[in-house]
Amino acid sequence: MQTVNSDHAFKAMLVFLKKKPWLIEPGEMIDGDELSEPEAIMFIYHMVTQDVSSYYDTSLSAQRIVRHFFLDFMAKLMYLGDPLHKKLWTVDQSKPLDHQALQIIVAEIADRRPQSQSK
């Protein structure tokens, strides 16, 4: 295991999205999409255990949330004023970069959950 910074996280995300370009196809979020956030998070967790090649039966609103999360995350990694730019993550560097990206994503989702939900 090794600690990595936002530059490494950004590079890993680029590799991840190049391998799975369909993840960013659903389009911009619309009003009401936020109600599908639990489904979107479950889809991301599913990606950790399965090599998924499409959204399958994931709702379009959850797809848009996944897309928004990934693109927003990458933008924050590069913005010098954002706390994510200074953050560090622990990854298994024996794994390919796209797998490291998922490790970082899941860690970030876990960090963002309110304390009442994580118990």
C-alpha positions as CSV (number, residue, x, y, z in Angstrom):
1,M,0.0,0.0,0.0
2,Q,1.2,3.5,-0.8
3,T,0.0,7.0,-0.2
4,V,-0.8,9.0,-3.4
5,N,-1.6,12.6,-4.0
6,S,-4.2,14.4,-6.2
7,D,-1.9,14.3,-9.3
8,H,-1.8,10.5,-9.1
9,A,-5.5,10.4,-8.4
10,F,-6.2,12.5,-11.5
11,K,-4.0,10.3,-13.7
12,A,-5.7,7.2,-12.4
13,M,-9.1,8.7,-13.1
14,L,-8.1,9.5,-16.7
15,V,-7.0,5.9,-17.2
16,F,-10.2,4.7,-15.6
17,L,-12.5,6.8,-17.8
18,K,-10.5,6.0,-21.0
19,K,-11.2,2.3,-20.3
20,K,-14.8,3.0,-19.6
21,P,-15.8,6.0,-21.7
22,W,-19.5,5.0,-21.5
23,L,-19.5,6.3,-17.9
24,I,-19.5,9.9,-19.0
25,E,-22.1,9.6,-21.8
26,P,-25.4,10.0,-19.9
27,G,-25.4,13.8,-19.9
28,E,-25.9,16.6,-17.4
29,M,-27.9,16.1,-14.2
30,I,-31.4,17.4,-14.2
31,D,-33.8,18.4,-11.3
32,G,-34.8,15.3,-9.3
33,D,-31.7,13.3,-10.2
34,E,-30.4,13.7,-6.6
35,L,-33.1,11.3,-5.4
36,S,-31.2,8.5,-7.2
37,E,-27.9,9.1,-5.3
38,P,-28.2,5.8,-3.3
39,E,-28.6,3.9,-6.5
40,A,-25.6,5.7,-8.0
41,I,-23.4,4.9,-5.0
42,M,-24.4,1.3,-5.1
43,F,-23.5,1.1,-8.8
44,I,-20.0,2.6,-8.0
45,Y,-19.5,0.0,-5.2
46,H,-20.6,-2.7,-7.6
47,M,-17.9,-1.6,-10.0
48,V,-15.3,-2.4,-7.3
49,T,-16.3,-6.1,-7.2
50,Q,-17.3,-6.6,-10.8
51,D,-15.8,-5.7,-14.1
52,V,-18.8,-3.9,-15.5
53,S,-19.0,-2.9,-19.1
54,S,-22.2,-0.8,-19.1
55,Y,-24.8,0.7,-16.8
56,Y,-27.0,-2.3,-17.4
57,D,-30.4,-1.6,-15.7
58,T,-29.2,1.4,-13.6
59,S,-31.7,4.3,-14.0
60,L,-30.8,7.2,-16.2
61,S,-30.9,9.6,-13.3
62,A,-28.3,7.4,-11.3
63,Q,-26.2,7.3,-14.5
64,R,-26.1,11.1,-14.6
65,I,-25.1,11.2,-10.9
66,V,-22.2,8.8,-11.5
67,R,-21.1,10.9,-14.5
68,H,-21.4,14.1,-12.4
69,F,-19.5,12.6,-9.5
70,F,-16.6,11.4,-11.6
71,L,-16.2,14.7,-13.6
72,D,-16.7,16.9,-10.5
73,F,-14.2,14.8,-8.6
74,M,-11.6,15.2,-11.3
75,A,-12.2,19.0,-11.5
76,K,-11.7,19.3,-7.7
77,L,-8.5,17.3,-7.9
78,M,-7.0,19.9,-10.2
79,Y,-8.4,23.1,-8.5
80,L,-5.6,24.4,-6.2
81,G,-8.2,25.9,-3.9
82,D,-10.1,22.8,-3.3
83,P,-9.3,20.6,-0.3
84,L,-9.2,17.5,-2.5
85,H,-6.2,19.0,-4.3
86,K,-4.2,18.6,-1.0
87,K,-5.7,15.3,0.0
88,L,-3.8,11.9,0.1
89,W,-5.2,8.4,-0.4
90,T,-3.9,5.0,0.2
91,V,-3.9,2.6,-2.8
92,D,-2.5,-0.8,-3.6
93,Q,0.1,0.2,-6.2
94,S,0.4,-3.4,-7.4
95,K,-3.0,-2.9,-9.0
96,P,-3.5,-1.2,-12.4
97,L,-4.2,2.6,-12.4
98,D,-7.9,2.1,-13.2
99,H,-8.3,-0.2,-10.1
100,Q,-6.4,2.4,-8.0
101,A,-8.9,5.0,-9.3
102,L,-11.8,2.9,-7.9
103,Q,-10.0,2.6,-4.6
104,I,-9.7,6.4,-4.4
105,I,-13.4,6.9,-5.4
106,V,-14.7,4.5,-2.9
107,A,-12.6,6.0,-0.1
108,E,-13.9,9.5,-1.1
109,I,-17.5,8.3,-1.1
110,A,-17.0,6.8,2.4
111,D,-15.4,10.1,3.6
112,R,-18.4,12.1,2.3
113,R,-21.1,10.1,4.0
114,P,-22.6,11.8,7.0
115,Q,-21.7,10.1,10.3
116,S,-25.3,9.1,11.0
117,Q,-25.3,7.0,7.8
118,S,-22.0,5.3,8.3
119,K,-22.9,3.6,11.7
